[in-house]
């Protein structure tokens, strides 16, 4: 079957359908291409977008062409399942599922995050308090391993160790080519209520209660996240599906979503969005990071094309700045202090959330901060020893509510501060609180720290089994040394 195409908001053709026969042929070609690479050549993927913030120099080796794995292969609306190419963006996946009244159980906030990226990395969103993380909705995944084999891993077949070990491996064990995922039904609209709090401990208590009850003030709660604008100004956003809406907001043009939280908090009936606009409510302004490019200035915003108000556009601007060092040099010639990039997502248990926020406001001070609760939906792994983590490379405890805190920006440096001063403060505090940090951005752990936090023994066994020749980087080299 010939692939069908649609146009994304960025104006580029997006493949949203690909046939099974075409997929099988693409797998065979990729295996040949992989085996043709020199054994000592670094393996890189040719991808048009990335949501990683570990920037590295371009390699001279030709990258693997994975463009054939950017489509939805099939959707079963009765069983609520989709077979999807591993490089398919959530933007294209959602565009294919919504006409069936379905969506993935967790849709990360940014349009160009890929399904495979969210599974081998870590994805999260406001449905994570009830649905866990994106990889928990996967029934099977077809993986090109570091050893050059293509295997289909499930929870209970001979490759179950790879199935459970793949999340948080960041392409160091292999690449997902096809994933079968569960979907859930949606309504046309989402109703939002914003609750204001003046204290971190009070906020965490309310978050724990609401996530346990899945309701508030007699209304069901399908989605929960929040924003801390200051130590004494915090908001939780509770959202629910609804079949009708008296109006719908639009945060793809002049209005800015995160500013609307303050405006709607505690007033009247709240806010309404179409389900699609709700899923991408953070993407238009990359949460609040578009302000760094002047896009939140009314005049600039009016002139900036709507099609370019997208996270992938802003990310390319950041990549350009990293290559050219433009803003650092500009600040130097203006006589301003050096600044340290602090782009991180961390998780701590809800019981330690207020303690983390108190530390963060005292030592870092950059706001806003995103808050998103999550709880693993899969409490245990079949056949595992009691207490063994379900997902070994990101060992969250089952039956415990965590809070993800996301903070992204630049922090002023003071004379004499150590390299990566603020990043190291965060890493040390999160470890002290028994939490974990996502690895999509810069990390500064020692090797001993890293393998203690990310289950070095389990990773070593997986690496030996599925990449015995070390064709792919190991997790520490990739995520800390940024090779």
N, C-alpha and C positions, 0 to 999 in steps of 0.2 A: 504494500500500500504506500503510495507516495506521501511524503510528509506534508502536513498542512502548516501554514505559517500565519502568524498574526504580528502586529507591530506593538512593541512595548512602549512604555511612556518615554523611553529615551530615544525612540525613533529607529531602532535596529530590529531587523526581522528576528522573531523568536519562534523556534520550533516547538510546537505543543503536541504534535502527534508523530509517532514513528512506529513502523510495523515491527512485529516480532522477528520476521525473516531479516529485515534490515538490521535489527539489533544483533542477531546472531552473526551476520556477516561482519559487522563492526567489531565484535569481540574477537573474531578470528584475525582480522587485520591488526588490531591493537596488540595481540599476542605476538604476531610476526614483527611488528615495529619494536616492541619491547626487547625481544630477543636479538634484534639487529643492533641495538645500542652497544657501544663498546663497554666491556664489563667494568671498566674503571670510570665511566662517564657518569656524572650526577644525573639523576632522573628528575625531570621537571615536566609539569603539565602545561600545555598551551591553553590557557584559560583567558577569556576576555575580561573577566572581573575577578576581584578577590576582596574578601572582608577581613583578611588577616592584617595585623599591624606589626608584623615582623618583616621589615623591608630588607632585602638583600640585593647584592650586585647580580646583574644578569650573568648567566652561565653561557659559555661558548658552545655547549652541547645542544643539539637540536631538541626541542621539547616534544613530548608525545602529544599528538593531535587527538583530543578527546571530544571534539565537537559533535561526533555522532551520538554521544550519550547525553544530549541536552533535551530530550523529548519525553513526553508521557507516552508509554507504550500501550497501556490499556487502563480502563476504569470499569470496575464492576459495581454499579450503584446498588445492587441488591445485597451483596456481601459487604459492601462499603470497603472495597480494597482498590488500590491502584498499584500498577507496576510502572516504575519510573526510572529513567536514566539517571545515573548518579550525579551528573553534572547539570541537571535540570534546576533552574532557579525556582524559588518559591513563588515568585511572581507568575511564572508560566504554569507552575503546578496549580496554584489557586485559580488561575484563569480557566484551567481545564476542569476543575472539580466543582466550582460554584454553580455552573449551569445544571449540575445534578443535585443541587441543594446540599453539597458536602464540602468539607474542608479537611486538611490534615489536622490531627489532634492537637498539635502545637505548631504554630506558624511564627517563626522568628521575625523580628521587627523589620528587617531590611529586605527589600525586594530581591536583591541579587545574591543573597545567601543561597547556596545550592543545597539540595537535599543531602547529597553525599558529604558536603562540608559540615552540615549540622549534625550528622551522625558520627563522622570520624572526629569532629571537634565537639563543641558543646553548644547546643541551641537552647533557648528558653524564651518563654513569653507568658502572657497573663493567664493562659489556661494551664500553666505548669503546676499550679497547686492541686489540680485534680487529675491531670494527664501526664505529669512527669516531664520527661525530656524527649526530644524527637526520636531518639533511637529506641525508646520503649514501645513505639508504635510499629516498629519494623518486624515483619514476620520472617522474611528471609532476605539475604543480600548476596549478590553475586560479586565476587572480589577478585581482582587481579592481584595476586600476592607478590611480594618482593622476589620470590623464587621463580616468577614467570608463569605460574599455574593460575587457572581460573577455577574457583571453587564456589559452590553455593552453600552458605552457612545459615543454619537455623538454630533454634534453641535446643533441639534434641537430636541433631545428626552428628556425624563424625567430626564436623568442624565447629561444634558448639563453643569450644574454647576461643576460636577466632570471633564468633558471633558476639560473645560477651566481652572479649578483649578489644574489639575494634573501636568502640567509643573512646575518645580522647587519645587515640593513637596518631592522629594528624598525618595520615598518609605515610607513616613509617613502617607499617606492616603490609600495606597494599592500598589499592584504590577501588572504591565501590563503583561498579558498572551498572548494576540494576538493583533496585530495592522494591520489595513488596511491602506496602504500608497500609495501616488501617486508617480509615476516614471516619469523621463523625458528622451528623446532620447539623445544618445551620438554619437560622431564620433570616429573613431579609434584612433585619435591622438589629442594632445593638443600642440599648439604653444605658447611659453612663450617669453615675452619681459620684461626686467628689466630696470626701469627708475631710475636714481640716482637724489637725491635732497640733498641740503646742509643746509636746514632749515626746522624746524618742521611745521611752519605756511604755508610755500610753499607746503609742502607735503600734509597737510590737505586740502588746497585749491584745489590741483590737484585731490585728492581723491574724494572730493565732486563733482567736475565737471565730472570726468570720470564715477562715479557711476550714476550720473543723466543722462548722455548722452548714457551710455553703449557702448561707442566707443571711440577710440583715434587714431588720425592721419589716419582717414579713415578706420580703421579696427574695427570690432566688438569686444567687450570684454565680455566674458562669466564668467571669474573668476578674482577676485582681492584680493590680500593680499600684505603684505610688511614686511620689516625688518628694524629696526633701529639698526645699529651697533655702532653709536656714535651720539652726538647731531648734528654734521655736516655731517653725512653720513647715509642717509636713502634711502631706495629703495622701489618702488612699483613694484609688479610683475603683469602684465596684461597677461591673457591667453585666448585663444579662441580655440574652436573645429576646427579641420581640417581633411579632408579625406585623405590627403597625407602628407608625411614627408620625406625630403631628407635624414635624419638620425634620430636616436633616442638616447638620453642620457641614461645612466644607473647609478643610484645612489644607487644601492643595493649591490655594491661591494666595490672597493677601493675609487671611487669618492664620495664626500660628497655634498649633494644638496645645503645646505645653503652657502657653499663656492663658489658654481658655480654662485650664484647671482652676486657677485662682478666681476667674470671673464667674464660673458656674458653681463653685463650692458653696454648699449650704443655701442655695437660692432656687426656689421654684422646682420645676420638674426635672432639672438636670439637662442632659444633652442627648441627642440622638445622632447616630451615624449609620450609613449603610454598612453591611457587614464587610464589604470590600474596603471601604474607607476606614473602618475600625482597624482592620488588619494592618493597613499601611499608614496609620495615623502618625507614627514616629518617623517614617521614611522621608517625608517631604523636607523636613528640616534636620534629618539625621539626629533625632531627638532635639537638642538645642544647639548642636555644633555648627549649624549654618551661619550663626552670628559671627563666627571667625572670618567668614568671607564677605561680611556686610550684607548678606541676603535678608536679614531681618530689618534692615533700614527700609522704611516705606518706599522711598524713591527707587532704591536698588531693586527691591522686591517687585515693584511694578514693572521694571524693565527686564528683569531676569525671566527668561521664558519658563512657562509652567513645566514644559517637558524636561527642563534641566534642573528642576527642584527635586533632586533625587540623591540618595545616599551615595550611589556609585559615582556620580559626578563629583561630589565633595571629596570622596576618597581619592579620586584621581588627582585632584588639586593638592591633597596632602602628599601623595606620592611624588608629585612634581616638586613640591617644596623640599622633601627629604633629599631628592636628587640634587637640587640646586643650592640648598641652604639659604634660600632667599630671605625668609623672615628672620632667621637668626642673624644674618649679616645686617639686615635693616635695623633690627633692635640694637645691634652693636654700634652702628654709626649714629643712632639716635641717643646713645648713652644709657640705654635701658639695661636692667639686670638680665643676665642669662636666664632662660626658662627650661624647665625639664618637662618633657612630654609624660603625662600620666594617663594612660589609656588602659583601663583595667576593668574586669568584672570578677567579683569574688563572691563566695557563698559562706555564710556562717549560719548556725542554727538560730531559730527565731529567739531563743532564750538569751543569746549573746548579741543579738542585733543592736540593741540600744548601746551596749558597751562599744561595739565597733563604731557606731555613729558618733558617740562622744569622742572617741579617739580621733576619728576622721576630721571632725570639725575643729578640734584643738590643734592637730598636727598638720593637716593638709589645707582645709578651708575652701577648697574649690567647690562651687555649687553651680547648678543643681546636681542631685544624686538620684539615680533611678533605683527603685526598690521593687523587687519582683519575687513573690513566694514560690517555692517549689517543693514537691514531695514526690519521691519515687513512686510510680504506680505499680511497680513490680516488687513485691516485698522480699522475695527470696529467689535464688536460682536453684532449679531442680538438681538434686544430687550434691549440692554444695554443703560444706561443713557449717554448722551453726556459727553465726557471727561473721562468716566470710562475705565480703561485699558482693553485691549482685553484679556490678560493673567494675571490675578490679582496677582499672587504670584511673578511675575517678571515684574513689571509695566513699561515697555518701552512705550514711546509715539509713536503712529501711525504717519506715514508720516515723521518721523525724521530719518536721517542717523546717526548711531552710529559707533564708532570704538572700537573694542575689542583690548586691549593690554594684551599680555600674557608674563609673565616673570617667570622663573623657575630656582632656584639655591640657593646658600648660600651667605649671606652677612656678612662681618666681624662686630662683635659687639665691641663697645667701653665701657670702664669702666663706670659704673653708668647708663647705658641706661636701660629703663624700659623693662619689659618682653614683648616680641614680638614687639619690638620698631619699626622696619621697616614695619611689617605687619599693625600695628596700624596707622602709618603714611599714608600708602596707603588707608586704610579703611576711615580715616578721610578726606583725599583729595578727594576721589571719591564721598563721601557723599556731600562735599562742592560743587563739580562740577555737582551735580544732576545726578550722574551715579549709577551703580550697580555693585556688585561683584558676580561672580559665587560662589557657595557654595560647590564645590567638594573638597576643601582643607580646611585647618585650618581657623577658623574665631574667632574673639576676641571681638565682639560687646557686649555691655551691652544688657540686655533683652529689655529695652525700645528702644534703638537704633534699634535693630534687627526687632522688630515688626513694627516700624515706616517705615523702609525701605522695608520690605517684606509683607506689607499689613496684619497685624495681625488680624483685624476684619474679613476680607474675609477668612483667614485661619481657624479662630476659628469656623466659621459657617460650613465649609467643614469638619473639624475634628469631630464636633458634629454629622453631618449627616452620615459620612461614617466610623467613628471609635469611636462610642459612649462610648465604654468600655475602650478606651485608650490602646488597645492591642499593638499598634505601638508607637514608640517614637514620640514626637512632633518635629517640624522642628528645634526649637531652641535647644532642648536637643541633637538632633542628630548632628546638624551642628556646634554648638558652644561648648557644653559640651562634644561632641564626645563620647556619651554613646553607 
